[in-house]
Amino acid sequence: MKIAIIGHGNVGGALAKRWAQAGHLCVIGARDPKSDKVIDLIQGANGVSATEVKHCVRGAGAILVATPPDAIPGIAEEIGDVSNSIIIDATNSVFKKPEGYDNGLEAFKALTNAKSVVKCFNTTGFENMENPDYDGEKADMFLAGGNKEAKALAEQLAKDAGFGEVYDFGGDDKVALIESFAMAWINLAIMQKYGRGMAFKVLRR
Ligand SMILES: NC(=O)c1ccc[n+]([C@@H]2O[C@H](COP(=O)([O-])OP(=O)(O)OC[C@H]3O[C@@H](n4cnc5c(N)ncnc54)[C@H](OP(=O)(O)O)[C@@H]3O)[C@@H](O)[C@H]2O)c1
């Protein structure tokens, strides 16, 4: 699948490499597609290319957004018609928000004509996206949103990136909860100093 990736930093860069390794065609949409950072990323990964933000979305089945949340209104305007794509929102509006909205999912739903928007890849550190494997145990992934097709796609892409089980937090009304769950990881890993080499795995019986 062609996946457009807007935001090629820690999160976007890690997922672009994982998805390209899994056989997807990843097209970075960057403000400066010729920057050293973008060139380094595409040179280090077969199947990753780069263009301008407005062009990367053409023909993309999925659009991953991994930018600061306050960039979202501008991005929504720039990408234009995305009616054939599903937006996967990896942003966390825990410190900043898209102006006028509580979170990225809400903003993209209001500001674009995307088929649907799902929140995923926001609950763990980017190091776990680079490598979700802990001595043979795969870190779990979590998602939220109101559209089944979008959730099925995000689940498949989480598995393609190497995650284990994918747990569904529920509909759009659970986006605030999944962002608080991200804050729980940030609190443990960074503020309580357990370190970023930690991930959530659910035990069930
Ligand atoms: N870091 C984590 O472990 C982590 C984990 C889960 C979720 N998140 C969330 O994921 C998002 C990205 O975090 P990150 O750590 O990957 O950030 P980052 O490393 O700072 O990367 C941000 C990326 O966004 C791009 N960007 C900024 N404004 C843009 C705009 N208007 N249009 C297009 N691209 C733009 C930047 O490109 P330029 O080079 O042009 O500046 C950069 O590539 C945040 O919302 C964060 O809360 C982060």
Ligand as a Chemical Component Dictionary entry (heavy atoms), coordinates in Angstrom:
data_LIG
# 
_chem_comp.id                   LIG 
_chem_comp.type                 NON-POLYMER 
_chem_comp.pdbx_formal_charge   0 
_chem_comp.three_letter_code    LIG 
# 
loop_
_chem_comp_atom.comp_id 
_chem_comp_atom.atom_id 
_chem_comp_atom.alt_atom_id 
_chem_comp_atom.type_symbol 
_chem_comp_atom.charge 
_chem_comp_atom.model_Cartn_x 
_chem_comp_atom.model_Cartn_y 
_chem_comp_atom.model_Cartn_z 
_chem_comp_atom.pdbx_ordinal 
LIG N1  N1  N 0  8.452  11.094 20.259 1  
LIG C1  C1  C 0  7.686  10.063 20.609 2  
LIG O1  O1  O 0  8.187  9.069  21.181 3  
LIG C2  C2  C 0  6.216  10.084 20.319 4  
LIG C3  C3  C 0  5.464  8.926  20.546 5  
LIG C4  C4  C 0  4.102  8.893  20.214 6  
LIG C5  C5  C 0  3.506  10.019 19.657 7  
LIG N2  N2  N 1  4.253  11.157 19.478 8  
LIG C6  C6  C 0  3.577  12.318 18.853 9  
LIG O2  O2  O 0  3.961  12.297 17.481 10 
LIG C7  C7  C 0  4.115  13.632 17.003 11 
LIG C8  C8  C 0  5.520  13.793 16.430 12 
LIG O3  O3  O 0  6.485  13.547 17.447 13 
LIG P1  P1  P 0  8.017  13.343 17.060 14 
LIG O4  O4  O 0  8.726  13.066 18.320 15 
LIG O5  O5  O -1 8.122  12.425 15.910 16 
LIG O6  O6  O 0  8.384  14.851 16.589 17 
LIG P2  P2  P 0  9.676  15.358 15.823 18 
LIG O7  O7  O 0  10.761 14.344 15.873 19 
LIG O8  O8  O 0  9.937  16.741 16.334 20 
LIG O9  O9  O 0  9.168  15.459 14.304 21 
LIG C9  C9  C 0  8.138  16.333 13.942 22 
LIG C10 C10 C 0  8.031  16.302 12.419 23 
LIG O10 O10 O 0  6.918  17.121 12.049 24 
LIG C11 C11 C 0  7.298  17.894 10.925 25 
LIG N3  N3  N 0  6.451  19.077 10.857 26 
LIG C12 C12 C 0  6.292  20.027 11.785 27 
LIG N4  N4  N 0  5.408  20.951 11.353 28 
LIG C13 C13 C 0  5.018  20.540 10.110 29 
LIG C14 C14 C 0  4.141  21.086 9.127  30 
LIG N5  N5  N 0  3.466  22.222 9.346  31 
LIG N6  N6  N 0  3.993  20.397 7.965  32 
LIG C15 C15 C 0  4.668  19.259 7.740  33 
LIG N7  N7  N 0  5.521  18.702 8.630  34 
LIG C16 C16 C 0  5.688  19.353 9.797  35 
LIG C17 C17 C 0  8.763  18.214 11.169 36 
LIG O11 O11 O 0  9.374  18.545 9.958  37 
LIG P3  P3  P 0  10.437 19.721 9.751  38 
LIG O12 O12 O 0  11.752 19.006 9.550  39 
LIG O13 O13 O 0  9.974  20.428 8.546  40 
LIG O14 O14 O 0  10.427 20.559 10.997 41 
LIG C18 C18 C 0  9.253  16.866 11.705 42 
LIG O15 O15 O 0  9.573  15.996 10.639 43 
LIG C19 C19 C 0  3.795  14.572 18.169 44 
LIG O16 O16 O 0  2.452  14.986 18.068 45 
LIG C20 C20 C 0  3.984  13.680 19.401 46 
LIG O17 O17 O 0  3.146  14.066 20.468 47 
LIG C21 C21 C 0  5.582  11.206 19.771 48 
# 
loop_
_chem_comp_bond.comp_id 
_chem_comp_bond.atom_id_1 
_chem_comp_bond.atom_id_2 
_chem_comp_bond.value_order 
_chem_comp_bond.pdbx_ordinal 
LIG N1  C1  SING 1  
LIG C1  O1  DOUB 2  
LIG C1  C2  SING 3  
LIG C2  C3  SING 4  
LIG C2  C21 DOUB 5  
LIG C3  C4  DOUB 6  
LIG C4  C5  SING 7  
LIG C5  N2  DOUB 8  
LIG N2  C6  SING 9  
LIG N2  C21 SING 10 
LIG C6  O2  SING 11 
LIG C6  C20 SING 12 
LIG O2  C7  SING 13 
LIG C7  C8  SING 14 
LIG C7  C19 SING 15 
LIG C8  O3  SING 16 
LIG O3  P1  SING 17 
LIG P1  O4  DOUB 18 
LIG P1  O5  SING 19 
LIG P1  O6  SING 20 
LIG O6  P2  SING 21 
LIG P2  O7  DOUB 22 
LIG P2  O8  SING 23 
LIG P2  O9  SING 24 
LIG O9  C9  SING 25 
LIG C9  C10 SING 26 
LIG C10 O10 SING 27 
LIG C10 C18 SING 28 
LIG O10 C11 SING 29 
LIG C11 N3  SING 30 
LIG C11 C17 SING 31 
LIG N3  C12 SING 32 
LIG N3  C16 SING 33 
LIG C12 N4  DOUB 34 
LIG N4  C13 SING 35 
LIG C13 C14 SING 36 
LIG C13 C16 DOUB 37 
LIG C14 N5  SING 38 
LIG C14 N6  DOUB 39 
LIG N6  C15 SING 40 
LIG C15 N7  DOUB 41 
LIG N7  C16 SING 42 
LIG C17 O11 SING 43 
LIG C17 C18 SING 44 
LIG O11 P3  SING 45 
LIG P3  O12 DOUB 46 
LIG P3  O13 SING 47 
LIG P3  O14 SING 48 
LIG C18 O15 SING 49 
LIG C19 O16 SING 50 
LIG C19 C20 SING 51 
LIG C20 O17 SING 52 
# 
